[in-house]
Amino acid sequence: MKRTAALLSAAFAIAAIAAGSAGSATSKSSFAVLVAPTTTAASNGLTIQTEMTGSFNVATKTASGDGTYSLMAGSTVLETGTFTLDRRLVAFQFYGCGEVTMEGERIPLPPDFCGGRVTFVVHATSSTGAQHDGLLEVNCQIHDPGGQAPPGTSEGVKVNARGINFNKHITGDNLIQMLP
């Protein structure tokens, strides 16, 4: 819950700087994307911790941004590094803007706080200098007032890189914010 509060505080600050109306929200807009420290597991027991800031434009299918990652086996760090969004947006499923449901309670949010599932091509560079490409999916559960995020989805990040599919959300909060 502390991470959610910190993420919402940061997002409110961004909203104050880039205030805009999402009353005409469409899936063809430009968005900022913020990923708080997030942990995701793979079926082999490895976890990956990610954090990211960026933006994307649905109409032009472009993206930019960067982040950090740590590959873990239990509490042992196997690898750390950075990644960049490789200029390409793969897909975006828009959930709407303005509300999130937590523990059955509907919580109103600013109208430019949006949700959806967005997939990016990423290029990663490890602390050893090794480079590789992969896919990173961000899922944010914000939705239209009175609506809901699609059943079976959850807040978090999924990563598919080097033949490992990190697809079980453990912790983390994300925000997709419509840009003016």
Salt bridges, closest charged atoms under 4 A:
GLU79 OE1 - ARG162 NH2 3.17
ASP86 OD1 - ARG87 NH1 3.57
GLU99 OE2 - ARG106 NH1 2.65
GLU99 OE2 - HIS143 ND1 3.81
ASP133 OD1 - HIS123 ND1 2.56
